[in-house]
Amino acid sequence: MGPKDLINFLNKLEDNNIFYKLNKVRNDAIMVEIAVPGQRWEVEFMADGTVEIEKFIGDDNFYGGQEIEVLFRDFSD
């Protein structure tokens, strides 16, 4: 897959009103971050033409404001 495939993919997301944003976290890839209800997808278009997809699927639980402390306790350097 190449740049044309990335553009076609972005056009299809837009045609289907699916929210996304572009990001770059690797030297050899462009990431498309997609947010849909209960899920977040990271689709990376690699320089060598491969595509990698990682899905983050919610557990349908909601948490109170005290959960912010868990964020800092468990994930701070």
PQR file with spaces between the fields and no chain letter, atoms N, CA, C, O and H, PARSE charges and radii, in Angstrom:
ATOM       1  N    MET     1       0.847   -1.177    0.000 -0.4000 1.5000
ATOM       2  CA   MET     1       0.000    0.000    0.000 -0.0000 2.0000
ATOM       3  C    MET     1       0.891    1.238    0.000  0.5500 1.7000
ATOM       4  O    MET     1       1.963    1.245    0.605 -0.5500 1.4000
ATOM       5  N    GLY     2       0.441    2.266   -0.674 -0.4000 1.5000
ATOM       6  CA   GLY     2       1.222    3.482   -0.778 -0.0000 2.0000
ATOM       7  C    GLY     2       0.421    4.710   -0.402  0.5500 1.7000
ATOM       8  O    GLY     2      -0.661    4.602    0.175 -0.5500 1.4000
ATOM       9  H    GLY     2      -0.430    2.260   -1.166  0.4000 1.0000
ATOM      10  N    PRO     3       0.958    5.892   -0.731 -0.5600 1.5000
ATOM      11  CA   PRO     3       0.284    7.146   -0.388  0.2800 2.0000
ATOM      12  C    PRO     3      -1.138    7.239   -0.946  0.5500 1.7000
ATOM      13  O    PRO     3      -2.026    7.792   -0.297 -0.5500 1.4000
ATOM      14  N    LYS     4      -1.349    6.706   -2.131 -0.4000 1.5000
ATOM      15  CA   LYS     4      -2.693    6.741   -2.721 -0.0000 2.0000
ATOM      16  C    LYS     4      -3.679    5.960   -1.856  0.5500 1.7000
ATOM      17  O    LYS     4      -4.829    6.369   -1.696 -0.5500 1.4000
ATOM      18  H    LYS     4      -0.628    6.257   -2.658  0.4000 1.0000
ATOM      19  N    ASP     5      -3.228    4.837   -1.300 -0.4000 1.5000
ATOM      20  CA   ASP     5      -4.103    4.032   -0.435 -0.0000 2.0000
ATOM      21  C    ASP     5      -4.441    4.788    0.849  0.5500 1.7000
ATOM      22  O    ASP     5      -5.572    4.723    1.333 -0.5500 1.4000
ATOM      23  H    ASP     5      -2.294    4.504   -1.430  0.4000 1.0000
ATOM      24  N    LEU     6      -3.464    5.501    1.397 -0.4000 1.5000
ATOM      25  CA   LEU     6      -3.713    6.308    2.589 -0.0000 2.0000
ATOM      26  C    LEU     6      -4.750    7.383    2.287  0.5500 1.7000
ATOM      27  O    LEU     6      -5.688    7.579    3.060 -0.5500 1.4000
ATOM      28  H    LEU     6      -2.546    5.554    1.004  0.4000 1.0000
ATOM      29  N    ILE     7      -4.588    8.067    1.186 -0.4000 1.5000
ATOM      30  CA   ILE     7      -5.546    9.114    0.806 -0.0000 2.0000
ATOM      31  C    ILE     7      -6.932    8.532    0.584  0.5500 1.7000
ATOM      32  O    ILE     7      -7.920    9.110    1.038 -0.5500 1.4000
ATOM      33  H    ILE     7      -3.826    7.908    0.558  0.4000 1.0000
ATOM      34  N    ASN     8      -7.028    7.406   -0.101 -0.4000 1.5000
ATOM      35  CA   ASN     8      -8.327    6.757   -0.306 -0.0000 2.0000
ATOM      36  C    ASN     8      -8.963    6.363    1.019  0.5500 1.7000
ATOM      37  O    ASN     8     -10.171    6.517    1.200 -0.5500 1.4000
ATOM      38  H    ASN     8      -6.226    6.936   -0.469  0.4000 1.0000
ATOM      39  N    PHE     9      -8.145    5.848    1.957 -0.4000 1.5000
ATOM      40  CA   PHE     9      -8.634    5.468    3.274 -0.0000 2.0000
ATOM      41  C    PHE     9      -9.185    6.691    4.011  0.5500 1.7000
ATOM      42  O    PHE     9     -10.267    6.624    4.596 -0.5500 1.4000
ATOM      43  H    PHE     9      -7.164    5.722    1.810  0.4000 1.0000
ATOM      44  N    LEU    10      -8.453    7.801    3.988 -0.4000 1.5000
ATOM      45  CA   LEU    10      -8.914    9.018    4.655 -0.0000 2.0000
ATOM      46  C    LEU    10     -10.203    9.536    4.022  0.5500 1.7000
ATOM      47  O    LEU    10     -11.115    9.969    4.726 -0.5500 1.4000
ATOM      48  H    LEU    10      -7.575    7.855    3.514  0.4000 1.0000
ATOM      49  N    ASN    11     -10.274    9.490    2.705 -0.4000 1.5000
ATOM      50  CA   ASN    11     -11.504    9.919    2.024 -0.0000 2.0000
ATOM      51  C    ASN    11     -12.697    9.051    2.430  0.5500 1.7000
ATOM      52  O    ASN    11     -13.804    9.555    2.620 -0.5500 1.4000
ATOM      53  H    ASN    11      -9.533    9.138    2.133  0.4000 1.0000
ATOM      54  N    LYS    12     -12.463    7.754    2.560 -0.4000 1.5000
ATOM      55  CA   LYS    12     -13.549    6.848    2.956 -0.0000 2.0000
ATOM      56  C    LYS    12     -13.999    7.130    4.389  0.5500 1.7000
ATOM      57  O    LYS    12     -15.195    7.098    4.681 -0.5500 1.4000
ATOM      58  H    LYS    12     -11.564    7.344    2.406  0.4000 1.0000
ATOM      59  N    LEU    13     -13.042    7.408    5.287 -0.4000 1.5000
ATOM      60  CA   LEU    13     -13.416    7.783    6.657 -0.0000 2.0000
ATOM      61  C    LEU    13     -14.293    9.033    6.637  0.5500 1.7000
ATOM      62  O    LEU    13     -15.324    9.088    7.306 -0.5500 1.4000
ATOM      63  H    LEU    13     -12.071    7.434    5.050  0.4000 1.0000
ATOM      64  N    GLU    14     -13.873   10.032    5.864 -0.4000 1.5000
ATOM      65  CA   GLU    14     -14.637   11.272    5.788 -0.0000 2.0000
ATOM      66  C    GLU    14     -16.018   11.042    5.176  0.5500 1.7000
ATOM      67  O    GLU    14     -17.009   11.586    5.663 -0.5500 1.4000
ATOM      68  H    GLU    14     -13.035    9.987    5.320  0.4000 1.0000
ATOM      69  N    ASP    15     -16.090   10.249    4.125 -0.4000 1.5000
ATOM      70  CA   ASP    15     -17.376    9.953    3.484 -0.0000 2.0000
ATOM      71  C    ASP    15     -18.344    9.277    4.446  0.5500 1.7000
ATOM      72  O    ASP    15     -19.561    9.416    4.319 -0.5500 1.4000
ATOM      73  H    ASP    15     -15.285    9.807    3.729  0.4000 1.0000
ATOM      74  N    ASN    16     -17.784    8.534    5.425 -0.4000 1.5000
ATOM      75  CA   ASN    16     -18.614    7.805    6.390 -0.0000 2.0000
ATOM      76  C    ASN    16     -18.712    8.527    7.729  0.5500 1.7000
ATOM      77  O    ASN    16     -19.172    7.954    8.717 -0.5500 1.4000
ATOM      78  H    ASN    16     -16.796    8.421    5.529  0.4000 1.0000
ATOM      79  N    ASN    17     -18.274    9.798    7.761 -0.4000 1.5000
ATOM      80  CA   ASN    17     -18.347   10.624    8.972 -0.0000 2.0000
ATOM      81  C    ASN    17     -17.699    9.964   10.179  0.5500 1.7000
ATOM      82  O    ASN    17     -18.239   10.021   11.283 -0.5500 1.4000
ATOM      83  H    ASN    17     -17.900   10.264    6.958  0.4000 1.0000
ATOM      84  N    ILE    18     -16.552    9.341    9.978 -0.4000 1.5000
ATOM      85  CA   ILE    18     -15.800    8.715   11.065 -0.0000 2.0000
ATOM      86  C    ILE    18     -14.671    9.654   11.452  0.5500 1.7000
ATOM      87  O    ILE    18     -13.852   10.030   10.613 -0.5500 1.4000
ATOM      88  H    ILE    18     -16.113    9.294    9.081  0.4000 1.0000
ATOM      89  N    PHE    19     -14.628   10.038   12.742 -0.4000 1.5000
ATOM      90  CA   PHE    19     -13.625   10.976   13.229 -0.0000 2.0000
ATOM      91  C    PHE    19     -12.242   10.339   13.207  0.5500 1.7000
ATOM      92  O    PHE    19     -12.075    9.179   13.583 -0.5500 1.4000
ATOM      93  H    PHE    19     -15.294    9.733   13.424  0.4000 1.0000
ATOM      94  N    TYR    20     -11.254   11.112   12.763 -0.4000 1.5000
ATOM      95  CA   TYR    20      -9.864   10.645   12.789 -0.0000 2.0000
ATOM      96  C    TYR    20      -8.939   11.836   12.916  0.5500 1.7000
ATOM      97  O    TYR    20      -9.328   12.980   12.679 -0.5500 1.4000
ATOM      98  H    TYR    20     -11.390   12.055   12.458  0.4000 1.0000
ATOM      99  N    LYS    21      -7.713   11.546   13.293 -0.4000 1.5000
ATOM     100  CA   LYS    21      -6.653   12.544   13.230 -0.0000 2.0000
ATOM     101  C    LYS    21      -5.370   11.843   12.830  0.5500 1.7000
ATOM     102  O    LYS    21      -5.195   10.648   13.066 -0.5500 1.4000
ATOM     103  H    LYS    21      -7.397   10.617   13.486  0.4000 1.0000
ATOM     104  N    LEU    22      -4.478   12.603   12.224 -0.4000 1.5000
ATOM     105  CA   LEU    22      -3.203   12.055   11.773 -0.0000 2.0000
ATOM     106  C    LEU    22      -2.135   12.303   12.830  0.5500 1.7000
ATOM     107  O    LEU    22      -2.154   13.310   13.537 -0.5500 1.4000
ATOM     108  H    LEU    22      -4.620   13.575   12.033  0.4000 1.0000
ATOM     109  N    ASN    23      -1.210   11.362   12.918 -0.4000 1.5000
ATOM     110  CA   ASN    23      -0.125   11.456   13.882 -0.0000 2.0000
ATOM     111  C    ASN    23       1.089   10.763   13.287  0.5500 1.7000
ATOM     112  O    ASN    23       0.971   10.013   12.319 -0.5500 1.4000
ATOM     113  H    ASN    23      -1.195   10.544   12.344  0.4000 1.0000
ATOM     114  N    LYS    24       2.245   11.014   13.862 -0.4000 1.5000
ATOM     115  CA   LYS    24       3.475   10.348   13.432 -0.0000 2.0000
ATOM     116  C    LYS    24       4.283   10.045   14.674  0.5500 1.7000
ATOM     117  O    LYS    24       4.799   10.956   15.321 -0.5500 1.4000
ATOM     118  H    LYS    24       2.340   11.623   14.648  0.4000 1.0000
ATOM     119  N    VAL    25       4.398    8.758   15.017 -0.4000 1.5000
ATOM     120  CA   VAL    25       5.160    8.368   16.198 -0.0000 2.0000
ATOM     121  C    VAL    25       6.368    7.508   15.838  0.5500 1.7000
ATOM     122  O    VAL    25       7.254    7.316   16.672 -0.5500 1.4000
ATOM     123  H    VAL    25       3.979    8.017   14.492  0.4000 1.0000
ATOM     124  N    ARG    26       6.419    6.999   14.636 -0.4000 1.5000
ATOM     125  CA   ARG    26       7.569    6.234   14.149 -0.0000 2.0000
ATOM     126  C    ARG    26       8.195    6.979   12.969  0.5500 1.7000
ATOM     127  O    ARG    26       7.517    7.731   12.269 -0.5500 1.4000
ATOM     128  H    ARG    26       5.700    7.155   13.959  0.4000 1.0000
ATOM     129  N    ASN    27       9.468    6.765   12.759 -0.4000 1.5000
ATOM     130  CA   ASN    27      10.153    7.419   11.648 -0.0000 2.0000
ATOM     131  C    ASN    27       9.643    6.959   10.297  0.5500 1.7000
ATOM     132  O    ASN    27       9.738    7.695    9.315 -0.5500 1.4000
ATOM     133  H    ASN    27      10.019    6.154   13.327  0.4000 1.0000
ATOM     134  N    ASP    28       9.103    5.753   10.235 -0.4000 1.5000
ATOM     135  CA   ASP    28       8.750    5.146    8.946 -0.0000 2.0000
ATOM     136  C    ASP    28       7.254    4.909    8.772  0.5500 1.7000
ATOM     137  O    ASP    28       6.851    4.012    8.033 -0.5500 1.4000
ATOM     138  H    ASP    28       9.025    5.156   11.033  0.4000 1.0000
ATOM     139  N    ALA    29       6.419    5.717    9.455 -0.4000 1.5000
ATOM     140  CA   ALA    29       4.978    5.458    9.373 -0.0000 2.0000
ATOM     141  C    ALA    29       4.162    6.721    9.614  0.5500 1.7000
ATOM     142  O    ALA    29       4.606    7.656   10.281 -0.5500 1.4000
ATOM     143  H    ALA    29       6.747    6.446   10.056  0.4000 1.0000
ATOM     144  N    ILE    30       2.967    6.722    9.057 -0.4000 1.5000
ATOM     145  CA   ILE    30       1.958    7.733    9.355 -0.0000 2.0000
ATOM     146  C    ILE    30       0.808    7.013   10.042  0.5500 1.7000
ATOM     147  O    ILE    30       0.308    6.001    9.550 -0.5500 1.4000
ATOM     148  H    ILE    30       2.606    5.963    8.516  0.4000 1.0000
ATOM     149  N    MET    31       0.397    7.547   11.182 -0.4000 1.5000
ATOM     150  CA   MET    31      -0.673    6.929   11.960 -0.0000 2.0000
ATOM     151  C    MET    31      -1.978    7.675   11.761  0.5500 1.7000
ATOM     152  O    MET    31      -2.016    8.906   11.769 -0.5500 1.4000
ATOM     153  H    MET    31       0.803    8.369   11.581  0.4000 1.0000
ATOM     154  N    VAL    32      -3.046    6.912   11.584 -0.4000 1.5000
ATOM     155  CA   VAL    32      -4.398    7.455   11.562 -0.0000 2.0000
ATOM     156  C    VAL    32      -5.058    6.985   12.848  0.5500 1.7000
ATOM     157  O    VAL    32      -5.261    5.787   13.049 -0.5500 1.4000
ATOM     158  H    VAL    32      -3.015    5.912   11.578  0.4000 1.0000
ATOM     159  N    GLU    33      -5.394    7.934   13.721 -0.4000 1.5000
ATOM     160  CA   GLU    33      -6.068    7.605   14.973 -0.0000 2.0000
ATOM     161  C    GLU    33      -7.566    7.799   14.762  0.5500 1.7000
ATOM     162  O    GLU    33      -8.014    8.868   14.348 -0.5500 1.4000
ATOM     163  H    GLU    33      -5.229    8.907   13.558  0.4000 1.0000
ATOM     164  N    ILE    34      -8.322    6.763   15.047 -0.4000 1.5000
ATOM     165  CA   ILE    34      -9.761    6.760   14.780 -0.0000 2.0000
ATOM     166  C    ILE    34     -10.505    6.565   16.096  0.5500 1.7000
ATOM     167  O    ILE    34     -10.168    5.688   16.892 -0.5500 1.4000
ATOM     168  H    ILE    34      -7.958    5.895   15.384  0.4000 1.0000
ATOM     169  N    ALA    35     -11.520    7.396   16.310 -0.4000 1.5000
ATOM     170  CA   ALA    35     -12.342    7.280   17.510 -0.0000 2.0000
ATOM     171  C    ALA    35     -13.766    6.937   17.102  0.5500 1.7000
ATOM     172  O    ALA    35     -14.413    7.688   16.371 -0.5500 1.4000
ATOM     173  H    ALA    35     -11.793    8.108   15.664  0.4000 1.0000
ATOM     174  N    VAL    36     -14.246    5.798   17.581 -0.4000 1.5000
ATOM     175  CA   VAL    36     -15.630    5.384   17.392 -0.0000 2.0000
ATOM     176  C    VAL    36     -16.171    4.999   18.763  0.5500 1.7000
ATOM     177  O    VAL    36     -15.382    4.736   19.670 -0.5500 1.4000
ATOM     178  H    VAL    36     -13.721    5.189   18.175  0.4000 1.0000
ATOM     179  N    PRO    37     -17.476    4.958   18.943 -0.5600 1.5000
ATOM     180  CA   PRO    37     -18.022    4.667   20.269  0.2800 2.0000
ATOM     181  C    PRO    37     -17.438    3.383   20.877  0.5500 1.7000
ATOM     182  O    PRO    37     -17.546    2.301   20.300 -0.5500 1.4000
ATOM     183  N    GLY    38     -16.826    3.528   22.039 -0.4000 1.5000
ATOM     184  CA   GLY    38     -16.284    2.390   22.770 -0.0000 2.0000
ATOM     185  C    GLY    38     -14.971    1.850   22.249  0.5500 1.7000
ATOM     186  O    GLY    38     -14.452    0.876   22.792 -0.5500 1.4000
ATOM     187  H    GLY    38     -16.738    4.407   22.508  0.4000 1.0000
ATOM     188  N    GLN    39     -14.415    2.461   21.202 -0.4000 1.5000
ATOM     189  CA   GLN    39     -13.168    1.958   20.635 -0.0000 2.0000
ATOM     190  C    GLN    39     -12.306    3.098   20.132  0.5500 1.7000
ATOM     191  O    GLN    39     -12.789    4.174   19.778 -0.5500 1.4000
ATOM     192  H    GLN    39     -14.837    3.253   20.761  0.4000 1.0000
ATOM     193  N    ARG    40     -11.016    2.822   20.115 -0.4000 1.5000
ATOM     194  CA   ARG    40     -10.061    3.700   19.460 -0.0000 2.0000
ATOM     195  C    ARG    40      -9.151    2.810   18.631  0.5500 1.7000
ATOM     196  O    ARG    40      -8.666    1.790   19.120 -0.5500 1.4000
ATOM     197  H    ARG    40     -10.624    1.948   20.402  0.4000 1.0000
ATOM     198  N    TRP    41      -8.918    3.182   17.397 -0.4000 1.5000
ATOM     199  CA   TRP    41      -8.081    2.405   16.487 -0.0000 2.0000
ATOM     200  C    TRP    41      -6.850    3.225   16.126  0.5500 1.7000
ATOM     201  O    TRP    41      -6.935    4.441   15.949 -0.5500 1.4000
ATOM     202  H    TRP    41      -9.312    4.011   17.000  0.4000 1.0000
ATOM     203  N    GLU    42      -5.719    2.565   16.018 -0.4000 1.5000
ATOM     204  CA   GLU    42      -4.510    3.170   15.479 -0.0000 2.0000
ATOM     205  C    GLU    42      -4.144    2.379   14.227  0.5500 1.7000
ATOM     206  O    GLU    42      -3.789    1.203   14.306 -0.5500 1.4000
ATOM     207  H    GLU    42      -5.650    1.578   16.162  0.4000 1.0000
ATOM     208  N    VAL    43      -4.233    3.032   13.077 -0.4000 1.5000
ATOM     209  CA   VAL    43      -3.913    2.396   11.802 -0.0000 2.0000
ATOM     210  C    VAL    43      -2.646    3.062   11.287  0.5500 1.7000
ATOM     211  O    VAL    43      -2.644    4.259   10.999 -0.5500 1.4000
ATOM     212  H    VAL    43      -4.521    3.988   13.013  0.4000 1.0000
ATOM     213  N    GLU    44      -1.569    2.290   11.170 -0.4000 1.5000
ATOM     214  CA   GLU    44      -0.303    2.851   10.713 -0.0000 2.0000
ATOM     215  C    GLU    44       0.018    2.369    9.308  0.5500 1.7000
ATOM     216  O    GLU    44       0.044    1.172    9.025 -0.5500 1.4000
ATOM     217  H    GLU    44      -1.571    1.318   11.404  0.4000 1.0000
ATOM     218  N    PHE    45       0.258    3.334    8.444 -0.4000 1.5000
ATOM     219  CA   PHE    45       0.687    3.066    7.073 -0.0000 2.0000
ATOM     220  C    PHE    45       2.204    3.190    7.059  0.5500 1.7000
ATOM     221  O    PHE    45       2.747    4.286    7.200 -0.5500 1.4000
ATOM     222  H    PHE    45       0.237    4.307    8.674  0.4000 1.0000
ATOM     223  N    MET    46       2.885    2.056    6.886 -0.4000 1.5000
ATOM     224  CA   MET    46       4.338    1.995    6.971 -0.0000 2.0000
ATOM     225  C    MET    46       4.982    2.359    5.634  0.5500 1.7000
ATOM     226  O    MET    46       4.367    2.211    4.578 -0.5500 1.4000
ATOM     227  H    MET    46       2.444    1.166    6.771  0.4000 1.0000
ATOM     228  N    ALA    47       6.229    2.837    5.691 -0.4000 1.5000
ATOM     229  CA   ALA    47       6.969    3.225    4.485 -0.0000 2.0000
ATOM     230  C    ALA    47       7.152    2.059    3.524  0.5500 1.7000
ATOM     231  O    ALA    47       7.244    2.261    2.313 -0.5500 1.4000
ATOM     232  H    ALA    47       6.729    2.957    6.548  0.4000 1.0000
ATOM     233  N    ASP    48       7.206    0.833    4.058 -0.4000 1.5000
ATOM     234  CA   ASP    48       7.411   -0.336    3.188 -0.0000 2.0000
ATOM     235  C    ASP    48       6.113   -0.847    2.563  0.5500 1.7000
ATOM     236  O    ASP    48       6.115   -1.862    1.866 -0.5500 1.4000
ATOM     237  H    ASP    48       7.132    0.669    5.041  0.4000 1.0000
ATOM     238  N    GLY    49       4.999   -0.140    2.814 -0.4000 1.5000
ATOM     239  CA   GLY    49       3.727   -0.511    2.209 -0.0000 2.0000
ATOM     240  C    GLY    49       2.818   -1.350    3.087  0.5500 1.7000
ATOM     241  O    GLY    49       1.665   -1.584    2.725 -0.5500 1.4000
ATOM     242  H    GLY    49       4.998    0.684    3.380  0.4000 1.0000
ATOM     243  N    THR    50       3.305   -1.808    4.228 -0.4000 1.5000
ATOM     244  CA   THR    50       2.453   -2.595    5.118 -0.0000 2.0000
ATOM     245  C    THR    50       1.560   -1.675    5.944  0.5500 1.7000
ATOM     246  O    THR    50       1.829   -0.482    6.089 -0.5500 1.4000
ATOM     247  H    THR    50       4.242   -1.618    4.522  0.4000 1.0000
ATOM     248  N    VAL    51       0.505   -2.251    6.472 -0.4000 1.5000
ATOM     249  CA   VAL    51      -0.421   -1.531    7.341 -0.0000 2.0000
ATOM     250  C    VAL    51      -0.543   -2.321    8.634  0.5500 1.7000
ATOM     251  O    VAL    51      -0.731   -3.537    8.616 -0.5500 1.4000
ATOM     252  H    VAL    51       0.286   -3.220    6.354  0.4000 1.0000
ATOM     253  N    GLU    52      -0.433   -1.619    9.757 -0.4000 1.5000
ATOM     254  CA   GLU    52      -0.615   -2.246   11.066 -0.0000 2.0000
ATOM     255  C    GLU    52      -1.788   -1.579   11.756  0.5500 1.7000
ATOM     256  O    GLU    52      -1.918   -0.354   11.744 -0.5500 1.4000
ATOM     257  H    GLU    52      -0.280   -0.631    9.772  0.4000 1.0000
ATOM     258  N    ILE    53      -2.650   -2.404   12.365 -0.4000 1.5000
ATOM     259  CA   ILE    53      -3.833   -1.885   13.054 -0.0000 2.0000
ATOM     260  C    ILE    53      -3.825   -2.390   14.489  0.5500 1.7000
ATOM     261  O    ILE    53      -3.679   -3.585   14.747 -0.5500 1.4000
ATOM     262  H    ILE    53      -2.544   -3.398   12.375  0.4000 1.0000
ATOM     263  N    GLU    54      -3.986   -1.446   15.420 -0.4000 1.5000
ATOM     264  CA   GLU    54      -4.131   -1.806   16.823 -0.0000 2.0000
ATOM     265  C    GLU    54      -5.455   -1.221   17.292  0.5500 1.7000
ATOM     266  O    GLU    54      -5.746   -0.048   17.058 -0.5500 1.4000
ATOM     267  H    GLU    54      -4.105   -0.475   15.210  0.4000 1.0000
ATOM     268  N    LYS    55      -6.268   -2.064   17.967 -0.4000 1.5000
ATOM     269  CA   LYS    55      -7.576   -1.639   18.457 -0.0000 2.0000
ATOM     270  C    LYS    55      -7.554   -1.583   19.976  0.5500 1.7000
ATOM     271  O    LYS    55      -7.031   -2.478   20.639 -0.5500 1.4000
ATOM     272  H    LYS    55      -6.032   -3.017   18.157  0.4000 1.0000
ATOM     273  N    PHE    56      -8.126   -0.523   20.510 -0.4000 1.5000
ATOM     274  CA   PHE    56      -8.291   -0.374   21.952 -0.0000 2.0000
ATOM     275  C    PHE    56      -9.789   -0.350   22.202  0.5500 1.7000
ATOM     276  O    PHE    56     -10.480    0.601   21.837 -0.5500 1.4000
ATOM     277  H    PHE    56      -8.551    0.205   19.972  0.4000 1.0000
ATOM     278  N    ILE    57     -10.279   -1.410   22.831 -0.4000 1.5000
ATOM     279  CA   ILE    57     -11.717   -1.588   23.009 -0.0000 2.0000
ATOM     280  C    ILE    57     -12.057   -1.363   24.478  0.5500 1.7000
ATOM     281  O    ILE    57     -11.491   -2.001   25.365 -0.5500 1.4000
ATOM     282  H    ILE    57      -9.717   -2.183   23.127  0.4000 1.0000
ATOM     283  N    GLY    58     -12.987   -0.448   24.718 -0.4000 1.5000
ATOM     284  CA   GLY    58     -13.380   -0.101   26.076 -0.0000 2.0000
ATOM     285  C    GLY    58     -14.119   -1.230   26.766  0.5500 1.7000
ATOM     286  O    GLY    58     -14.678   -2.123   26.129 -0.5500 1.4000
ATOM     287  H    GLY    58     -13.447    0.070   23.997  0.4000 1.0000
ATOM     288  N    ASP    59     -14.103   -1.161   28.088 -0.4000 1.5000
ATOM     289  CA   ASP    59     -14.784   -2.182   28.880 -0.0000 2.0000
ATOM     290  C    ASP    59     -16.192   -1.750   29.264  0.5500 1.7000
ATOM     291  O    ASP    59     -16.832   -2.393   30.096 -0.5500 1.4000
ATOM     292  H    ASP    59     -13.649   -0.436   28.605  0.4000 1.0000
ATOM     293  N    ASP    60     -16.680   -0.668   28.666 -0.4000 1.5000
ATOM     294  CA   ASP    60     -18.028   -0.127   28.915 -0.0000 2.0000
ATOM     295  C    ASP    60     -18.229    0.349   30.346  0.5500 1.7000
ATOM     296  O    ASP    60     -19.364    0.580   30.761 -0.5500 1.4000
ATOM     297  H    ASP    60     -16.160   -0.145   27.990  0.4000 1.0000
ATOM     298  N    ASN    61     -17.146    0.500   31.109 -0.4000 1.5000
ATOM     299  CA   ASN    61     -17.239    1.031   32.463 -0.0000 2.0000
ATOM     300  C    ASN    61     -16.934    2.520   32.437  0.5500 1.7000
ATOM     301  O    ASN    61     -16.111    2.984   31.648 -0.5500 1.4000
ATOM     302  H    ASN    61     -16.224    0.312   30.772  0.4000 1.0000
ATOM     303  N    PHE    62     -17.600    3.257   33.302 -0.4000 1.5000
ATOM     304  CA   PHE    62     -17.307    4.665   33.504 -0.0000 2.0000
ATOM     305  C    PHE    62     -16.758    4.819   34.911  0.5500 1.7000
ATOM     306  O    PHE    62     -17.141    4.087   35.824 -0.5500 1.4000
ATOM     307  H    PHE    62     -18.268    2.880   33.943  0.4000 1.0000
ATOM     308  N    TYR    63     -15.855    5.779   35.075 -0.4000 1.5000
ATOM     309  CA   TYR    63     -15.174    5.950   36.351 -0.0000 2.0000
ATOM     310  C    TYR    63     -15.348    7.377   36.831  0.5500 1.7000
ATOM     311  O    TYR    63     -15.515    8.299   36.032 -0.5500 1.4000
ATOM     312  H    TYR    63     -15.545    6.373   34.333  0.4000 1.0000
ATOM     313  N    GLY    64     -15.308    7.550   38.137 -0.4000 1.5000
ATOM     314  CA   GLY    64     -15.421    8.871   38.731 -0.0000 2.0000
ATOM     315  C    GLY    64     -14.096    9.622   38.657  0.5500 1.7000
ATOM     316  O    GLY    64     -13.077    9.087   38.222 -0.5500 1.4000
ATOM     317  H    GLY    64     -15.173    6.802   38.786  0.4000 1.0000
ATOM     318  N    GLY    65     -14.143   10.880   39.095 -0.4000 1.5000
ATOM     319  CA   GLY    65     -12.973   11.747   39.039 -0.0000 2.0000
ATOM     320  C    GLY    65     -11.776   11.229   39.812  0.5500 1.7000
ATOM     321  O    GLY    65     -10.639   11.581   39.496 -0.5500 1.4000
ATOM     322  H    GLY    65     -14.971   11.315   39.448  0.4000 1.0000
ATOM     323  N    GLN    66     -12.010   10.396   40.823 -0.4000 1.5000
ATOM     324  CA   GLN    66     -10.900    9.863   41.606 -0.0000 2.0000
ATOM     325  C    GLN    66      -9.979    8.972   40.773  0.5500 1.7000
ATOM     326  O    GLN    66      -8.846    8.702   41.170 -0.5500 1.4000
ATOM     327  H    GLN    66     -12.933   10.110   41.080  0.4000 1.0000
ATOM     328  N    GLU    67     -10.465    8.520   39.623 -0.4000 1.5000
ATOM     329  CA   GLU    67      -9.652    7.657   38.751 -0.0000 2.0000
ATOM     330  C    GLU    67      -8.449    8.415   38.182  0.5500 1.7000
ATOM     331  O    GLU    67      -7.478    7.799   37.744 -0.5500 1.4000
ATOM     332  H    GLU    67     -11.386    8.740   39.301  0.4000 1.0000
ATOM     333  N    ILE    68      -8.513    9.751   38.189 -0.4000 1.5000
ATOM     334  CA   ILE    68      -7.376   10.549   37.724 -0.0000 2.0000
ATOM     335  C    ILE    68      -6.135   10.228   38.545  0.5500 1.7000
ATOM     336  O    ILE    68      -5.027   10.193   38.011 -0.5500 1.4000
ATOM     337  H    ILE    68      -9.302   10.251   38.546  0.4000 1.0000
ATOM     338  N    GLU    69      -6.317    9.994   39.840 -0.4000 1.5000
ATOM     339  CA   GLU    69      -5.180    9.645   40.697 -0.0000 2.0000
ATOM     340  C    GLU    69      -4.538    8.328   40.259  0.5500 1.7000
ATOM     341  O    GLU    69      -3.319    8.174   40.343 -0.5500 1.4000
ATOM     342  H    GLU    69      -7.218   10.022   40.274  0.4000 1.0000
ATOM     343  N    VAL    70      -5.343    7.390   39.796 -0.4000 1.5000
ATOM     344  CA   VAL    70      -4.821    6.113   39.294 -0.0000 2.0000
ATOM     345  C    VAL    70      -3.939    6.365   38.074  0.5500 1.7000
ATOM     346  O    VAL    70      -2.890    5.738   37.925 -0.5500 1.4000
ATOM     347  H    VAL    70      -6.333    7.515   39.728  0.4000 1.0000
ATOM     348  N    LEU    71      -4.357    7.273   37.209 -0.4000 1.5000
ATOM     349  CA   LEU    71      -3.558    7.619   36.032 -0.0000 2.0000
ATOM     350  C    LEU    71      -2.159    8.055   36.444  0.5500 1.7000
ATOM     351  O    LEU    71      -1.168    7.553   35.914 -0.5500 1.4000
ATOM     352  H    LEU    71      -5.209    7.783   37.331  0.4000 1.0000
ATOM     353  N    PHE    72      -2.076    8.989   37.390 -0.4000 1.5000
ATOM     354  CA   PHE    72      -0.766    9.491   37.793 -0.0000 2.0000
ATOM     355  C    PHE    72       0.014    8.476   38.617  0.5500 1.7000
ATOM     356  O    PHE    72       1.234    8.376   38.480 -0.5500 1.4000
ATOM     357  H    PHE    72      -2.881    9.396   37.821  0.4000 1.0000
ATOM     358  N    ARG    73      -0.666    7.727   39.462 -0.4000 1.5000
ATOM     359  CA   ARG    73       0.007    6.733   40.285 -0.0000 2.0000
ATOM     360  C    ARG    73       0.605    5.618   39.431  0.5500 1.7000
ATOM     361  O    ARG    73       1.743    5.207   39.656 -0.5500 1.4000
ATOM     362  H    ARG    73      -1.657    7.808   39.573  0.4000 1.0000
ATOM     363  N    ASP    74      -0.145    5.133   38.464 -0.4000 1.5000
ATOM     364  CA   ASP    74       0.279    3.950   37.707 -0.0000 2.0000
ATOM     365  C    ASP    74       1.114    4.257   36.456  0.5500 1.7000
ATOM     366  O    ASP    74       1.817    3.380   35.955 -0.5500 1.4000
ATOM     367  H    ASP    74      -1.070    5.466   38.280  0.4000 1.0000
ATOM     368  N    PHE    75       1.042    5.485   35.955 -0.4000 1.5000
ATOM     369  CA   PHE    75       1.675    5.732   34.656 -0.0000 2.0000
ATOM     370  C    PHE    75       2.674    6.885   34.642  0.5500 1.7000
ATOM     371  O    PHE    75       3.158    7.249   33.571 -0.5500 1.4000
ATOM     372  H    PHE    75       0.471    6.198   36.362  0.4000 1.0000
ATOM     373  N    SER    76       2.998    7.470   35.790 -0.4000 1.5000
ATOM     374  CA   SER    76       4.011    8.516   35.823 -0.0000 2.0000
ATOM     375  C    SER    76       5.393    7.914   35.845  0.5500 1.7000
ATOM     376  O    SER    76       5.595    6.810   36.353 -0.5500 1.4000
ATOM     377  H    SER    76       2.604    7.175   36.660  0.4000 1.0000
ATOM     378  N    ASP    77       6.343    8.638   35.295 -0.4000 1.5000
ATOM     379  CA   ASP    77       7.736    8.171   35.301 -0.0000 2.0000
ATOM     380  C    ASP    77       8.362    8.279   36.673  0.5500 1.7000
ATOM     381  O    ASP    77       9.529    7.927   36.848 -0.5500 1.4000
ATOM     382  H    ASP    77       6.180    9.534   34.882  0.4000 1.0000
